[in-house]
Amino acid sequence: MGPAPGVAAVLLAVTAAPAPAAFEFRLPDPDYPTRAAQQQSRPVKAAIGRLRHPTLGAPALARAGGTLRVHVAAALAEPARGLRAHLVTRVRGARLEIPLTRRGLQRAPGARHTHLAFTVPVRCPRDSFDLHVRFPDGTRETQPRAVRVVHRLDGPLRVALVADHQLWDPSARVMPGGHLAARFPTRGVTPRHRAMARQGLHELRLLDPDLVLHLGDLVFGLDYAQEYADALALWRRHGPATYFVPGNHDAYARYGV
């Protein structure tokens, strides 16, 4: 049982060892978004296209002045004219775009995937960014909160550990003495709980850790399609770049009220 819906447990820690010189995420299965899903009552709504990494939930950690590595499910080759990438965030409500300079292109084994390397400008601010990629055929893809830019990786990292948002948790309604027990809805969270979740994310961004790791139970498990749409919309707009580890509520729990 976690805290009230929308209120997460947060622990801020500092690693004892310096960050590795080259921090790089490797996809164990680059084709996972196209794997056939088990039969279910509603169709799968894809959130990942050709831009396979970094993504919302599996961001990249990059240093200003360093290299950002991007994995795409596309057979690209030089000169790859029209291939562009830039980072986007908002500073005091104003949109800030950071163009990236491409440094390299390498076809992955099997020729269906390509590894790209971009240089992050040395003056890029420390922040969480959306990643926008324009492919040579003119199509565009965006992954929100997919890149975390820091200014150094040669010292200890400050890591925020977050867990148990459990959005849509109905237990407060059914437990004796529970918070707001008389007014909690059958399903879904109230505007108050959404506001609590937003405030928590804003406070987390003010703490400004180098990394954020969510240890599970982002949602509850009454209606996964609706709960994930709600939670991811919240993170796209208010959250920092975060590594998500699924908990039992996020994947296979089944509950009734």
C-alpha positions as CSV (number, residue, x, y, z in Angstrom):
1,M,0.0,0.0,0.0
2,G,1.5,3.3,-1.0
3,P,0.7,6.9,0.1
4,A,-2.4,8.8,-1.0
5,P,-3.0,8.6,-4.8
6,G,-0.7,11.1,-6.5
7,V,1.7,11.4,-3.6
8,A,5.0,9.5,-4.2
9,A,7.7,8.5,-1.9
10,V,11.0,10.3,-2.8
11,L,14.5,9.6,-1.6
12,L,17.5,11.7,-2.8
13,A,20.8,9.9,-2.8
14,V,24.3,10.6,-3.9
15,T,26.3,7.9,-5.6
16,A,29.7,7.0,-4.0
17,A,31.5,6.5,-7.2
18,P,32.0,8.8,-10.2
19,A,29.8,8.4,-13.2
20,P,31.2,6.2,-16.0
21,A,33.1,8.1,-18.7
22,A,30.7,6.9,-21.3
23,F,27.1,6.4,-20.1
24,E,25.2,4.5,-22.8
25,F,21.9,2.6,-22.7
26,R,21.7,-0.5,-24.9
27,L,18.3,-1.9,-25.9
28,P,18.2,-5.6,-25.2
29,D,15.5,-6.0,-27.9
30,P,15.3,-3.0,-30.4
31,D,12.3,-4.5,-32.1
32,Y,10.2,-4.8,-28.9
33,P,7.6,-2.1,-30.1
34,T,6.7,-4.3,-33.1
35,R,6.4,-7.6,-31.3
36,A,3.0,-9.2,-31.5
37,A,1.0,-8.4,-28.4
38,Q,-1.1,-11.0,-26.5
39,Q,-4.8,-10.9,-27.4
40,Q,-6.6,-8.2,-25.3
41,S,-9.9,-6.4,-25.3
42,R,-8.6,-3.2,-26.6
43,P,-5.9,-2.6,-29.3
44,V,-2.4,-1.5,-28.4
45,K,-1.8,2.2,-28.8
46,A,1.8,2.6,-29.8
47,A,3.8,5.3,-28.1
48,I,7.1,4.4,-29.8
49,G,7.8,4.5,-33.6
50,R,11.1,4.5,-35.4
51,L,12.8,6.5,-32.6
52,R,13.6,3.6,-30.3
53,H,16.0,5.3,-27.8
54,P,16.0,7.6,-25.9
55,T,12.4,7.6,-25.0
56,L,10.0,8.7,-22.2
57,G,10.7,6.2,-19.5
58,A,14.2,5.2,-20.8
59,P,16.0,8.6,-21.3
60,A,19.5,9.4,-22.2
61,L,22.0,11.1,-19.9
62,A,24.2,13.5,-21.8
63,R,26.8,16.1,-21.0
64,A,26.7,19.6,-22.4
65,G,29.5,19.5,-25.0
66,G,29.4,15.7,-25.1
67,T,27.7,13.1,-27.2
68,L,24.1,12.1,-27.4
69,R,23.5,8.6,-28.9
70,V,20.2,7.9,-30.7
71,H,18.9,4.5,-31.9
72,V,16.4,4.5,-34.7
73,A,14.6,1.7,-36.5
74,A,15.5,2.8,-40.0
75,A,18.1,1.7,-42.5
76,L,19.9,5.1,-43.0
77,A,23.1,5.7,-44.9
78,E,25.4,8.7,-45.5
79,P,24.9,11.4,-46.5
80,A,21.4,11.1,-44.9
81,R,20.4,14.5,-46.2
82,G,17.5,16.0,-44.2
83,L,18.3,14.1,-41.0
84,R,18.0,16.6,-38.2
85,A,17.6,16.5,-34.4
86,H,17.0,19.1,-31.7
87,L,16.2,19.3,-28.0
88,V,13.2,21.3,-26.7
89,T,12.2,22.5,-23.3
90,R,10.4,25.5,-21.8
91,V,12.1,28.2,-19.8
92,R,9.7,30.5,-17.9
93,G,7.0,29.5,-20.3
94,A,9.0,30.2,-23.5
95,R,10.0,27.4,-25.9
96,L,13.7,26.8,-26.1
97,E,15.1,24.8,-29.0
98,I,18.7,23.4,-29.0
99,P,19.9,22.2,-32.4
100,L,22.2,19.1,-32.3
101,T,25.1,18.6,-34.7
102,R,25.4,15.1,-36.2
103,R,28.7,13.5,-35.6
104,G,28.3,10.0,-36.9
105,L,26.0,7.3,-38.4
106,Q,26.5,3.5,-38.0
107,R,24.2,0.8,-39.3
108,A,23.5,-1.8,-36.7
109,P,23.7,-5.6,-37.5
110,G,20.8,-6.7,-39.6
111,A,20.6,-3.3,-41.4
112,R,17.2,-2.4,-40.1
113,H,18.5,-0.1,-37.3
114,T,20.9,2.8,-37.2
115,H,22.9,4.3,-34.4
116,L,23.3,8.1,-34.6
117,A,25.7,10.3,-32.6
118,F,25.0,14.0,-32.0
119,T,27.0,16.7,-30.2
120,V,25.1,18.5,-27.5
121,P,26.1,22.2,-27.5
122,V,28.4,23.2,-24.7
123,R,26.1,26.0,-23.8
124,C,23.1,23.7,-23.5
125,P,21.4,24.4,-20.1
126,R,21.0,21.7,-17.5
127,D,17.5,20.4,-17.9
128,S,15.2,17.7,-19.1
129,F,14.4,17.8,-22.8
130,D,12.0,16.5,-25.4
131,L,13.9,14.9,-28.4
132,H,12.7,15.8,-31.9
133,V,14.1,13.9,-34.9
134,R,13.4,14.7,-38.6
135,F,14.1,11.7,-40.9
136,P,15.5,12.0,-44.4
137,D,12.1,11.2,-45.8
138,G,10.6,14.3,-44.1
139,T,8.7,12.5,-41.4
140,R,9.2,13.6,-37.8
141,E,9.0,11.9,-34.4
142,T,9.2,13.2,-30.9
143,Q,9.9,11.5,-27.6
144,P,9.0,13.7,-24.6
145,R,11.3,14.0,-21.6
146,A,13.8,11.7,-23.3
147,V,17.1,13.5,-22.7
148,R,18.6,14.7,-19.4
149,V,21.5,17.2,-20.0
150,V,24.0,17.8,-17.2
151,H,27.2,19.8,-17.1
152,R,29.6,17.2,-15.8
153,L,29.8,13.4,-15.5
154,D,33.2,13.1,-13.8
155,G,31.9,13.2,-10.2
156,P,29.3,11.6,-8.0
157,L,25.7,11.7,-9.2
158,R,22.7,12.9,-7.3
159,V,19.9,10.4,-7.9
160,A,16.3,10.8,-6.8
161,L,14.4,7.5,-6.2
162,V,10.6,7.8,-6.6
163,A,8.0,5.2,-6.1
164,D,4.3,4.4,-5.5
165,H,2.3,7.2,-7.2
166,Q,-0.5,4.6,-7.6
167,L,-2.7,7.1,-9.5
168,W,-6.3,5.9,-9.5
169,D,-5.9,4.0,-6.3
170,P,-9.4,3.5,-4.8
171,S,-8.3,2.1,-1.5
172,A,-8.9,5.5,0.3
173,R,-12.6,5.0,-0.5
174,V,-13.0,1.5,0.8
175,M,-10.6,1.4,3.8
176,P,-12.2,2.5,7.1
177,G,-10.9,5.8,8.2
178,G,-9.2,6.3,4.8
179,H,-8.4,9.8,3.5
180,L,-11.5,11.4,1.9
181,A,-13.2,8.0,2.3
182,A,-16.7,9.4,1.9
183,R,-16.0,11.4,-1.3
184,F,-13.5,9.2,-3.2
185,P,-14.9,8.3,-6.6
186,T,-15.4,4.7,-7.8
187,R,-12.7,5.0,-10.4
188,G,-10.2,7.7,-11.2
189,V,-8.5,10.4,-9.2
190,T,-9.9,13.8,-8.2
191,P,-8.5,17.1,-9.4
192,R,-7.0,17.4,-6.0
193,H,-4.9,14.3,-6.4
194,R,-3.8,15.4,-9.9
195,A,-2.7,18.7,-8.3
196,M,-0.8,16.8,-5.6
197,A,1.0,14.8,-8.3
198,R,1.8,17.9,-10.3
199,Q,3.2,19.6,-7.2
200,G,5.3,16.6,-6.4
201,L,6.8,16.6,-9.9
202,H,7.5,20.4,-9.7
203,E,9.2,20.0,-6.4
204,L,11.3,17.1,-7.8
205,R,12.4,19.3,-10.7
206,L,13.4,22.0,-8.2
207,L,15.6,19.5,-6.4
208,D,17.3,19.1,-9.7
209,P,18.9,15.6,-9.3
210,D,21.1,14.3,-12.0
211,L,18.9,11.3,-12.5
212,V,15.4,10.3,-11.5
213,L,14.6,6.6,-11.1
214,H,10.9,5.6,-10.6
215,L,10.9,2.2,-8.8
216,G,7.4,1.2,-9.7
217,D,3.6,1.4,-9.1
218,L,3.1,4.6,-11.2
219,V,-0.5,3.5,-11.7
220,F,-2.9,1.3,-9.8
221,G,-4.4,-1.3,-12.2
222,L,-8.2,-0.7,-12.5
223,D,-8.1,0.5,-16.1
224,Y,-4.6,0.4,-17.6
225,A,-5.4,2.2,-20.8
226,Q,-6.9,5.2,-19.1
227,E,-4.5,5.2,-16.2
228,Y,-1.4,5.1,-18.4
229,A,-2.8,7.9,-20.7
230,D,-3.4,10.0,-17.6
231,A,0.0,9.3,-16.0
232,L,2.1,9.7,-19.1
233,A,0.3,13.0,-20.0
234,L,1.2,14.2,-16.5
235,W,4.8,13.2,-17.0
236,R,5.1,14.7,-20.5
237,R,4.0,18.1,-19.2
238,H,5.4,18.3,-15.7
239,G,7.9,15.5,-15.1
240,P,11.7,15.4,-15.3
241,A,13.4,12.8,-17.5
242,T,12.9,9.6,-15.6
243,Y,13.9,5.9,-15.8
244,F,10.8,3.8,-15.1
245,V,11.0,0.3,-13.6
246,P,7.6,-1.4,-13.6
247,G,6.0,-2.6,-10.4
248,N,3.2,-5.2,-10.0
249,H,0.6,-2.5,-10.3
250,D,2.0,-1.3,-13.5
251,A,1.8,-4.6,-15.4
252,Y,-0.1,-7.5,-14.1
253,A,-2.2,-6.6,-11.1
254,R,-6.0,-6.9,-11.5
255,Y,-8.3,-5.2,-9.0
256,G,-12.0,-4.6,-8.5
257,V,-13.9,-2.2,-6.2
